[in-house]
């Protein structure tokens, strides 16, 4: 077992929140969590001397979150083996990431969004140097960000904007090359405390 995966697995096992109530991205927009569409994303952490995280840029023609930075993922299909199965399937379909190259750490606390989804993040460790093939109809590109940059509280910027005449608050993570904000930034911020604890022991 590689050292990064081992530390991540211990950190998340010590703080099991899979049965906890979902985190609410926009509480005033979520009237009934039970009516949300179940989805999952893979949070792929690259095993390297300085761990990095793989992110995608969604195609500008998609119906939801077009052009935004996201983790590989999507809604659960009936044939999926729960959130982990869905996250692995979507990662293969979106960026060509083989399921057998992902060391699954586990699923974490779900995140309810104002856009109508109940998203379960699935943490996985992947090898460095994989050749990925983004699906052109869904993914405009992929990029990597050092994990410690994503976890640094100084980079977690709280911002607001007017949507449909209403002020909404959201997180944005400072990164010069792509805008990491909204649901994806919120997921990173919510996972940050346990991820910090795990990678801190690798120093």
HUWO-V725175 format. One record per run of one state. SS is the DSSP state (hx for helix, st for strand, lp for the rest). FROM is the first residue (numbers start at 1). LEN is the number of residues. Records with the same first field share a line. If there is no record, write none. Layout:
BEGIN
SS=FROM-LEN + FROM-LEN
END
This chain:
BEGIN
lp=1-2 + 15-8 + 25-2 + 30-3 + 36-1 + 48-4 + 59-10 + 71-2 + 76-6 + 96-3 + 113-4 + 128-11 + 152-1 + 164-2 + 174-6 + 201-3
hx=3-12 + 27-3 + 33-3 + 82-14 + 99-3 + 147-5 + 153-3 + 182-19
st=23-2 + 37-11 + 52-7 + 69-2 + 73-3 + 102-11 + 117-11 + 139-8 + 156-8 + 166-8 + 180-2
END
